Structures are given as C-alpha cells and as structure tokens.
C-alpha cells in the first residue's frame, strides 16, 4: 500500500477528503514554508493564462473583517524545473497540469508526500479554459481545504504544547477544556470571566472567556451578543486611565450560526477599540449554550497588531475553537437559530 491515499476531489465530500487522506509520517522531513503560503507549480505560460487568473482570484480573496486587505493565501509561483528537492518540502503545494492526457478536469489531493505535515493539490485538465472554469466551480472547496489543513496543523501544535495550568483553570471555572499553547498567561479573573493573552513587543493575542445565564433564543441575537460582549470587555483596561475595550458600532459585526464538531455556535466577527484611547483591531467570538448549566459560554478572541499583518494571528485564535471539549454534554439543538 502506498504511504498516502490519492483521492479524487470531485467525488467525495470535503470533510471526508481531509479525514480520509492518511499517510505514514515515519521518516518524513519536516515541511517548510509559512502558514497560509502556497507554492503554485506550473509553466509560466499557465500561470499567466486564464488558469492563473482564476487561481489568483481564489487565493487572493480578502480575509473578511480585518483592518487592512489581506489575502486568504499567499501564492508563490514556481516553474516545474524549480520544484527541486528543497522546494518539494513546502507545506502547501498546488500543481497545475494542462494537456490532452487529461480528458476531464479534476482535482486530487495528496498528504505528506515529501514532508510532513504537507498538502499537495493537483489540478489538471485538457486546456486552459476548461481548467479555469473548473477552478471557478470549486472556488470555495479549494479555499476550505487549505484553511482546514492549516487549522489541523495549528490544533496539533496547540494540543501538544498546551499550557496545562490555564487548561485546568478554564476547566474549573467554566467546565470545558480549551488548549492554549505555551506562552499564554492569565491576565485577570473575576466571577464568570477570564482574560488570557499572549504578549509580544508589537503583537497581542487575547482570549476572553465569559459566561452568563441563557434566557431564550433571543440571547443569541446579534444585538444581545454585542451588549454582553461590551459588558465583559469593559473589564479589560486600556493604557490610559479609565480606558477600556469595547465593540466598534460603526461597522456592524458579522454573525453566522454553524456547527463545529457537532456543537452549535454563534460566530461573530467585528472590530474592537479602546474607549478613551487609540487602540483597536479585529475580533472573532464564539458563543454556545452549555446545556448542563443553562449558561451561555463565550470564547472571544482579539488581536492587536498595529504594525504587522493580522491574518495569521486571527486564524490561530479562531482555530482554538477546535480544541474545545465539553465532557458529557450533548450539543444543544434548539437554543440557537438553525446553523447555516
């Protein structure tokens, strides 16, 4: 049996693809490259054709709700000749193949071929226009498989490098598990509230956990979630006397209701600022009903990075939701609006 399974992308559900792609990581070199960077291996003529135009529009689509325009992925074009043994170890690779030997367009995936963790996607077809159209049809799928690959890498890191003291403190106060990697510290604790952050000289990644009683489905409306958020973020002081964190009201946050690992969450994205000062940035929060206690649990994540791009910092924080576990608690079925 091969060390990996090759999977025809167009025939299987996306989630099944990533879980089914398995490989032996024994003796694999460690993959290289930055998070959300992808090598695009193709002849220059293909990269400069409608195929390249279509792929660039997919990879360079802006990440929603960031202070400045940042793409979903950072494509790096590479000719097949330049795809040497060193470059083969990159964490994300797209290979474009155009020719009559490919009668139908298709997209296949391979994991951990030259290194681990690694995802290689091959897109092939008989001609430029056919492949460009095919890419357009699978736009969201292509974006999601790379997002999921990066998510799984971060989750594996966070769970292997968990700050156990914080994990236990969260379990004791809120009754669920959350894996934060080493470097995070608890900044403040109050009843039903915990503020945790990872601080660098010019970057701050924060996690705010809070809970409050569930009343009815309206508890998960956008207005209600914003009001509750402002109530608890006011406990986070800014640098000036009397300053505190709040939610930007001029740009209404986005809200979506979706299931994550079987549990229904309200996902809210927006911008925060410091009342009484000149600080701000993006946030993404996740709220769910803890049926065992009848309380709403919110995990609110924010980034402050005035001189750096924010995409990777935000992605890390939002992927923490995949480390959450409520032991013995079945997901609530009716508390939130139906998931999208």
C-alpha positions in Angstrom: 0.0 0.0 0.0 1.3 3.5 -0.8 2.2 5.8 2.1 -0.7 8.0 1.2 -4.1 7.7 -0.4 -4.8 9.7 -3.6 -8.3 11.0 -3.6 -10.4 12.2 -6.4 -11.6 15.5 -5.0 -14.8 15.9 -7.1 -16.2 12.6 -6.0 -16.1 12.9 -2.2 -17.4 15.5 0.4 -14.8 17.9 1.5 -14.7 16.9 5.1 -14.4 13.2 4.2 -11.5 14.1 1.9 -9.3 15.5 4.7 -10.1 12.8 7.1 -9.6 10.1 4.6 -6.3 11.4 3.3 -3.9 9.5 5.6 -0.2 8.8 5.5 2.6 7.4 7.4 4.7 10.2 8.8 7.6 7.9 9.6 10.9 9.2 8.3 9.3 12.3 6.7 11.2 15.5 6.7 9.6 18.5 8.4 7.7 20.6 6.0 8.8 24.2 5.3 7.1 27.5 4.5 5.0 30.0 6.3 1.4 29.4 7.4 -1.1 30.1 4.5 1.7 30.3 2.0 1.2 28.0 -1.1 3.6 27.1 -3.9 1.9 27.1 -7.3 3.9 24.8 -9.6 3.1 25.4 -13.3 4.8 26.6 -16.5 4.9 30.3 -16.7 2.5 30.3 -19.7 -0.1 28.6 -17.5 0.4 30.9 -14.5 0.0 33.9 -16.9 -3.1 32.5 -18.6 -6.8 32.4 -17.5 -5.9 29.5 -15.3 -3.5 31.7 -13.3 -6.1 34.5 -13.2 -8.7 32.1 -11.8 -6.4 30.7 -9.2 -5.1 34.1 -8.1 -8.7 35.3 -7.6 -9.3 32.3 -5.4 -6.2 32.5 -3.3 -6.1 36.3 -3.1 -9.7 36.8 -2.0 -9.6 39.1 1.1 -10.0 37.7 4.6 -13.2 39.2 6.0 -13.2 41.7 8.9 -9.6 42.7 9.0 -8.4 46.3 9.4 -6.5 46.1 6.1 -6.7 44.0 3.0 -5.0 40.6 3.4 -5.4 37.6 1.2 -6.6 34.1 2.2 -3.4 32.6 0.9 0.0 33.9 -0.3 0.7 32.2 -3.6 4.3 31.8 -4.7 4.6 30.8 -8.4 7.2 28.2 -9.3 8.1 26.5 -12.6 8.3 22.7 -12.6 12.1 22.9 -13.2 12.4 25.0 -10.0 10.4 22.5 -8.0 13.5 20.8 -6.6 14.0 18.5 -3.6 14.3 21.6 -1.3 11.0 23.2 -2.6 9.2 19.8 -2.5 9.1 20.0 1.3 6.8 23.1 1.3 3.7 22.7 3.5 1.2 23.7 0.8 1.6 23.0 -2.9 -0.7 23.4 -5.9 0.4 21.7 -9.2 -1.3 22.8 -12.4 -1.2 20.2 -15.3 -2.7 21.1 -18.7 -2.7 18.7 -21.6 -4.6 16.3 -23.8 -3.6 13.4 -21.5 -6.2 14.8 -19.0 -9.5 14.4 -20.9 -11.6 15.7 -17.9 -10.8 18.4 -15.4 -10.2 17.1 -11.9 -8.7 18.0 -8.6 -6.8 15.5 -6.5 -5.1 15.7 -3.1 -2.1 14.0 -1.5 -0.8 14.4 2.0 2.7 14.1 3.4 4.3 13.1 0.1 7.7 14.7 0.5 7.4 16.1 4.1 5.0 16.3 7.0 2.7 17.9 7.5 2.1 18.6 3.8 -0.8 19.1 1.4 -0.3 18.8 -2.3 -3.3 19.6 -4.6 -3.1 18.8 -8.3 -5.5 20.5 -10.7 -5.5 19.0 -14.3 -7.5 19.3 -17.4 -7.3 19.3 -21.2 -7.0 23.1 -21.8 -6.7 26.4 -20.1 -10.4 27.4 -20.4 -11.7 24.1 -19.0 -9.4 24.2 -16.0 -10.1 27.9 -15.3 -13.8 27.1 -15.3 -13.3 24.1 -13.1 -11.4 26.1 -10.6 -14.2 28.7 -10.5 -16.7 26.0 -9.8 -14.6 24.7 -6.9 -13.6 28.0 -5.5 -14.9 27.6 -2.0 -13.7 24.0 -1.8 -10.1 24.9 -2.7 -10.1 27.7 -0.1 -11.5 25.5 2.5 -9.2 22.5 2.1 -6.1 24.7 2.7 -7.8 26.5 5.6 -8.6 23.1 7.1 -5.0 21.9 6.6 -3.6 24.9 8.4 -6.3 24.6 11.1 -5.3 21.0 11.7 -1.6 21.9 11.9 -2.3 24.6 14.5 -4.6 22.4 16.6 -2.0 19.6 16.6 0.6 22.2 17.9 -1.8 23.7 20.5 -2.8 20.3 21.9 0.8 19.1 22.0 2.1 22.3 23.7 -0.9 23.0 26.0 -0.4 25.4 28.9 -1.8 22.9 31.4 -2.2 25.4 34.2 -4.5 27.5 32.1 -6.3 24.5 30.8 -7.1 23.4 34.3 -8.2 26.9 35.4 -10.6 27.1 32.5 -12.0 23.7 33.3 -12.5 24.6 36.9 -14.2 27.9 36.2 -16.2 27.1 33.1 -16.5 23.4 32.9 -14.9 22.8 29.5 -11.5 22.1 28.1 -9.5 24.6 25.9 -5.9 24.0 24.7 -3.9 27.2 24.6 -0.2 26.7 23.7 2.6 27.7 26.0 3.2 31.5 26.2 -0.3 32.5 27.2 -0.9 33.9 30.7 -4.0 34.7 32.7 -4.2 38.4 33.0 -7.4 38.8 35.1 -10.0 36.6 36.7 -13.4 37.6 38.0 -16.7 35.7 38.5 -17.7 34.3 35.2 -14.8 36.0 33.5 -11.2 35.2 32.5 -8.8 37.2 30.4 -5.8 35.4 28.9 -3.2 36.8 26.5 0.0 36.1 24.6 2.1 39.3 24.5 4.9 40.2 22.1 6.5 43.6 21.8 4.2 44.7 18.9 1.5 42.0 18.9 -1.1 40.9 21.4 -3.3 37.9 21.0 -6.1 37.8 23.6 -8.7 35.3 24.7 -11.6 36.4 26.8 -13.9 33.7 28.3 -17.1 34.6 30.0 -20.5 33.1 30.8 -24.0 34.3 31.7 -27.5 32.9 32.0 -29.4 31.7 29.0 -32.9 33.2 28.7 -34.3 32.3 25.3 -33.2 32.1 21.7 -33.0 35.9 21.6 -30.0 35.5 23.9 -28.1 34.6 20.7 -29.2 37.6 18.6 -26.5 39.9 17.3 -27.6 42.8 19.5 -27.7 40.7 22.6 -24.3 39.2 21.9 -22.8 42.6 21.3 -24.3 44.0 24.5 -22.9 41.1 26.5 -19.6 41.4 24.9 -19.3 45.1 25.8 -20.3 44.2 29.4 -17.3 41.9 29.8 -14.7 43.6 27.6 -15.2 46.7 29.8 -13.2 44.7 32.4 -10.2 44.9 30.1 -8.4 48.2 30.8 -6.6 50.3 28.1 -3.3 52.1 28.6 -4.9 55.4 29.7 -6.7 55.9 33.0 -10.4 55.0 32.7 -10.0 53.5 29.2 -11.4 50.0 28.3 -12.2 47.7 25.4 -15.5 48.0 23.5 -17.0 47.0 20.2 -16.9 49.2 17.2 -20.6 50.1 16.4 -20.0 52.0 13.1 -19.2 48.7 11.3 -21.8 46.1 12.3 -20.2 42.7 13.2 -21.0 39.7 11.0 -22.8 36.8 12.6 -23.2 33.2 11.5 -24.6 30.2 13.2 -22.8 27.0 12.5 -21.8 23.6 13.9 -18.3 22.9 14.9 -17.5 19.3 15.8 -21.2 18.8 16.4 -21.8 21.7 18.7 -23.9 24.7 17.6 -22.1 28.1 17.9 -22.9 31.7 17.1 -19.7 33.1 15.4 -19.4 36.9 15.4 -16.7 38.8 13.7 -16.1 42.5 14.0 -13.7 45.2 15.3 -12.9 46.4 18.8 -11.5 49.6 20.1 -10.4 51.1 23.3 -12.7 53.7 24.7 -10.6 56.7 25.7 -7.6 55.7 23.7 -6.4 55.0 20.1 -6.1 51.2 20.1 -8.2 48.7 18.1 -8.2 45.6 15.9 -10.3 42.6 14.8 -12.0 40.1 16.9 -13.9 36.8 16.4 -16.1 35.4 19.1 -17.9 32.0 19.5 -20.9 31.6 21.8 -22.7 28.4 22.7 -25.2 27.0 25.2 -23.8 24.8 27.9 -26.9 22.7 28.4 -25.6 21.2 31.6 -25.6 24.6 33.4 -28.1 26.6 31.4 -25.5 29.2 30.7 -24.0 30.8 27.6 -20.3 30.3 27.2 -18.4 32.8 25.0 -14.8 32.5 23.8 -13.9 35.9 22.5 -10.6 36.3 20.6 -8.9 39.6 19.7 -5.7 40.8 18.0 -3.7 44.0 18.4 -1.0 44.3 15.8 -0.7 47.9 14.6 2.5 47.4 12.6 2.0 43.8 11.4 -0.4 41.8 9.2 -3.2 40.3 11.3 -4.4 37.3 9.3 -2.3 34.6 10.8 -2.8 35.8 14.4 -6.6 35.9 13.9 -6.6 32.5 12.2 -4.6 31.0 15.1 -7.1 32.3 17.6 -10.2 31.3 15.7 -8.8 27.8 15.3 -8.7 27.4 19.1 -12.4 26.6 18.9 -11.4 23.2 17.6 -9.6 22.4 20.8 -12.8 23.0 22.9 -14.4 20.0 24.6 -17.5 19.9 26.8 -17.2 16.5 28.6 -20.5 14.6 28.8 -22.6 17.5 27.4 -24.6 16.8 24.2 -24.8 19.8 21.9 -27.9 22.0 22.3 -30.2 21.5 19.4 -32.7 24.4 19.7 -31.1 27.2 21.6 -29.6 29.0 18.6 -31.0 29.8 15.2 -30.5 27.0 12.7 -27.0 26.6 11.6 -26.1 27.7 8.0 
